[in-house]
Amino acid sequence: MPFLLHAPDGFFSTPVAVALWIVTAVVVGYSANRASRELDERAIPLMGVMAAFIFAGQMFNFAVPGGTSGHLLGGVLAAILLGPWAGTIVMASVIGVQALVFQDGGLLVLGANIFNMGIIGTLGGYAVYRSLVPLLGGLSSGRYPAAAVAAWLSVFVAAVLTAFELAISDTTSLAVALGAMAGWHALIGIGEAVITVAALTFIANSRPDLLRFGQPSAATA
């Protein structure tokens, strides 16, 4: 059985899938409310561009041994550029369109997929980024290493959570799920970190003004 971070219907039990749908609906609703109040209107076009970039990146899957597959998540990148709340909306939209239009995943597990890849990857990844930036000397020296660590963790933690969800659903044992998910996604996370840092470097060199929307405040920079 392949174990995918972008899970199809049937991988999670109905109680697990429904519980994650409820959590996801609450968090996405709260994120939408916060984003509508806090987001600079000039960042709205960037949300569309970011969604298109992440959507295109997630369409390219690569297989690795052990039955897993990997692709760009992009949650940390979206949060750094847009802020965590708008980044969460972007990720939820991308994953939702993939499920509804391209049948990538499924409706029952859509809440779980948004939770694992969108909420954990975006809100959790941004929290790590915000925590590390001041420890690494502020934005001037800490932006890229903090983004790399946050991007790697976003993939690894999402994989570990998926493994626990599979085990709770009695799809497989926790040992098997962790071995397939955590081991290989630790490597996949390196690719996520490289892509995230490369994208931030390109943006900082070409359009540094785009970095202002989701950055830590001057007090922590």
N, C-alpha and C positions, 0 to 999 in steps of 0.2 A: 504493500500500500504506500503510495507517495504521500509525504507530509508537506503541505504547502502553506506558506504564510498567508497567501490569498486563498482561503479555504472555499471549496465548493459545498453545495448543500449535501447533507448526509454525513459530514464529518463531525458535527457537534450534535448532541442530543437536543431535543426541543426545549427542555427547561433551561439548558445552558444558553442556547441561541436566543430565547425570549428574554432571559435576564440581561444578556449583553445588549439586546435591542433597547431595553428600558434605560439602561445606563447611558448608552450612546445617544438616545433621544434627548435625555436630560442635559447631557454635556453639550451636544450640538446646539440645542435651543439656547442654553446659557451663553455659548460662544457667539451665536448670532446676535443676541441682545447686547453683549459687550462690544462686539465689533461694530455694530450699528451706532453705538454711542461714542466709541473711541477712535474709529478708523478715520484717517485723513481721506477726504474725497478724492484727492489726487492719487491715492494708492489703489483705487478701484480698478483702473485699467491694468495695473500690475497684477491684481488678483487673477484677471483673465489670462494674462500672459503666463503667470506662474502655473495656473491650472492646466493650460495647454502643454507646457513643458513637462510637467509631472505626468500628465496623461500619456504623452508620447513616450516618455522614459519608461513608464510601467508596462507599456505594450511589448517591450523587448525583454523576454524571459530567457534566462540561460539555465540549462540543466547542470546539476552537479551530482556526484555519486551519492548514493544513499536514498534516492527517491525524492530529493528536494529540488526546488528550483528557486532562482533568485531574480530580482529585478529592483530597480530604483524604487525607494519609498518616497523620499523627498520631503518628509514632514519637517525635519529640522531646517532645511533650506527655506521652506515656505514660512516657517515661524520667524526665522532670523530676518527675512526680507519684509514680512508683513505684520509681524507680531503674532503671538500664539493664538489669539481668538480668530482673527481672519485666516490664519494658516490652517486652523482646524476646519473652518468652513470650506476652504479650498480642497483639503484632503477628502472631506466627506463628499463633496460634489464629484470629485474625480472618481472615487471608488463607487459611488452610486451610479454614475453614468456607465462605468464599466460593467456593473451588474445588470442594469436595466437594458442597455443597448447591445452590449457585446456578450452577455451571459457569462461574464467572467466573475465567478463566485456563485451567488444565488441570493434570492430574496430573504430566505429564512436566516442565512448566515451573514447577511449584509451588515447587521448591527455589530456582529463579532469582528468582521473584517474592518469596518470603520474604527471600531474600538482599538483593535490591535495595531493597525497600520496608521490610522489617522490620529486618534486621540493620544495613545501612548507615544507614538512617534513624534507628534507635534507638541503637545503640552508637556509631556515628560522630557522630551529632548530639549525643548526650550528652557525648562527649569534647570537642566544640567548645564546648558550653555550659559545662562545668566549667572549660575553659581561659580563657574570656572573662569569667566572673563576677568573679574577683579583679582582672582587668585593668581592669574597668569600675567598680571601687569596692566590690565585695562585693554581697551579695544585696539590700541595701536600694536600691541604685541600678542594679545591673547585671543583675538577674534578667531584666527584660523585653527590653532590647536584646540580651542574650546569647541569649535564647530565640528572638528574631526572626531573628538571624543564623544560628543553628543550624538552625532550621526551614527557612529558605530554602536553606541549603547541603544539607540532607538531600534535598530534591527535586532540586536541580540536579545533585548528585553521582550520585544514583541514575539520573537521566536520561542522564548522560554514560556511566556504566558500562553501561547498557542499550544505548547506541549501539555501544560497543565489542563487547559480546556479540553484537549483531546482525551486525556486520562480521566477527567471527571465525567466525560461523556461516554466512557467505556469503549471508545473507538480503538484504543490500544493501551498498553501499559505505559506508565510514566517513564520508566527506564528507556523503553524503545523510542518514545516520542522525543525525550530530551536528547538522546543520542543522535537522532536524525535531524532534529531542529536546531538545537543549540550549537552542536559541533560545527555543522556546515555554515550556519548563519553567522557564526563568529568570523568566518572568512568572508562571507558575503558582505558583512558590515564594513570590512576594509574598503571594498569597492564603493559602498555608500559614502564613506568618509572622504575618499579621494574625489568622487564626483561633487560632493557638497563643497569641499574646499576649492576645487577647480572652478566651480560656478561662482562662488563668492569672490575669488581672485579676479575672474574675468569682469564681474560686475563692478568691483572696486576700482579696476583700472579703466573701464570704459564709461560707466555710469555710477560714480560714487554717490550721487544724490539719491539713488534708489535704496541705499542702505539705511537711510535715516528712519524709516517707518517702524521697523521692529527692533531697533537697537536698545540696549540697556541705557538707562538715564546717565547723565553726566556724572552723577554722584557715584555710580559704580564703575564708570569708565575711567 
